[in-house]
Amino acid sequence: MSQSVEIPIDGTLDLHTFRPRDVPSLVKDYLELCQEKGITHVRIIHGKGKGVLRATVHNILEKHPLVEGFHDAHDFSGWGATVVYLSQRVT
C-alpha cells in the first residue's frame, strides 16, 4: 500500500526518506511546485554514498525544462547535496 507524504515546499528537498524509484517523479514535481511559489534556488539533499542517487538527480536536472543550472553544494555537505537554479516564474 502506497502512502501519500506531505513535504514542505520551502526550497530544500531531503531524499533520504524516499524510495529510489520515487525520486524521479518527486524531484520533477518538487521543482515545479517551487517555481510556482517563486522559489528559484533549491537544495536537493541526496547524500554521498556511492553516488548513485546523486547521478540520478543530476540526470533529471539536466533534462528538466525549468532548470537553468545546478552544482554540488559548496558548503559542509559537498557532493552530498545539489544546488539547483530554476527559471523565474512567468505570469
C-alpha positions as CSV (number, residue, x, y, z in Angstrom):
1,M,0.0,0.0,0.0
2,S,1.4,3.4,-1.0
3,Q,1.1,6.3,1.4
4,S,1.0,9.9,0.5
5,V,3.6,12.0,2.2
6,E,3.3,15.7,2.5
7,I,6.5,17.6,2.4
8,P,7.0,21.4,2.8
9,I,7.8,23.3,-0.3
10,D,10.5,25.5,1.1
11,G,13.4,25.1,-1.3
12,T,15.0,22.1,0.5
13,L,14.2,18.5,-0.5
14,D,15.8,15.7,1.5
15,L,15.6,12.5,-0.4
16,H,16.9,10.2,2.5
17,T,13.4,9.1,3.5
18,F,12.1,8.3,-0.1
19,R,12.4,5.1,-2.1
20,P,14.8,5.4,-5.1
21,R,12.0,4.5,-7.5
22,D,10.0,7.5,-6.3
23,V,12.9,10.0,-6.8
24,P,12.4,10.9,-10.5
25,S,8.7,12.0,-10.1
26,L,9.3,13.5,-6.7
27,V,12.1,15.8,-7.9
28,K,10.2,16.9,-11.0
29,D,7.1,17.7,-9.0
30,Y,9.0,19.4,-6.3
31,L,10.8,21.7,-8.8
32,E,7.6,22.7,-10.4
33,L,5.9,23.4,-7.1
34,C,9.0,25.5,-6.0
35,Q,8.8,27.6,-9.2
36,E,5.0,28.1,-8.7
37,K,5.8,29.5,-5.2
38,G,8.6,31.8,-6.7
39,I,11.4,29.7,-5.2
40,T,14.3,29.8,-7.7
41,H,17.1,28.3,-5.6
42,V,16.5,24.7,-4.5
43,R,18.7,22.4,-2.4
44,I,18.3,18.7,-3.0
45,I,20.0,16.5,-0.4
46,H,20.8,13.1,-1.8
47,G,23.7,12.0,0.4
48,K,27.1,10.9,-0.6
49,G,27.1,7.1,-0.5
50,K,28.2,5.5,-3.8
51,G,26.9,8.5,-5.8
52,V,24.0,6.6,-7.5
53,L,21.3,8.8,-6.2
54,R,23.3,11.9,-7.0
55,A,23.7,10.7,-10.6
56,T,20.0,10.1,-10.8
57,V,19.2,13.6,-9.6
58,H,21.7,15.2,-11.9
59,N,20.3,13.2,-14.8
60,I,16.8,14.5,-14.0
61,L,18.1,18.1,-13.7
62,E,20.0,18.0,-17.0
63,K,16.7,17.3,-18.8
64,H,14.2,19.4,-16.7
65,P,12.9,22.5,-18.6
66,L,12.8,24.7,-15.5
67,V,16.4,24.1,-14.5
68,E,18.8,26.9,-15.6
69,G,21.8,25.3,-13.8
70,F,23.0,23.2,-10.9
71,H,26.1,22.3,-9.0
72,D,27.3,20.4,-5.9
73,A,26.8,22.3,-2.7
74,H,29.8,24.5,-1.8
75,D,29.4,24.0,2.0
76,F,29.8,21.3,4.5
77,S,27.7,18.8,2.6
78,G,29.8,19.0,-0.6
79,W,28.7,16.5,-3.1
80,G,26.0,15.2,-0.7
81,A,23.7,17.9,-1.9
82,T,23.0,19.7,-5.1
83,V,22.0,23.4,-5.5
84,V,19.5,24.0,-8.3
85,Y,18.7,27.3,-10.1
86,L,15.2,27.5,-11.6
87,S,14.0,29.9,-14.2
88,Q,11.8,32.7,-13.0
89,R,8.1,32.1,-12.9
90,V,6.4,33.7,-15.9
91,T,3.0,35.2,-15.2
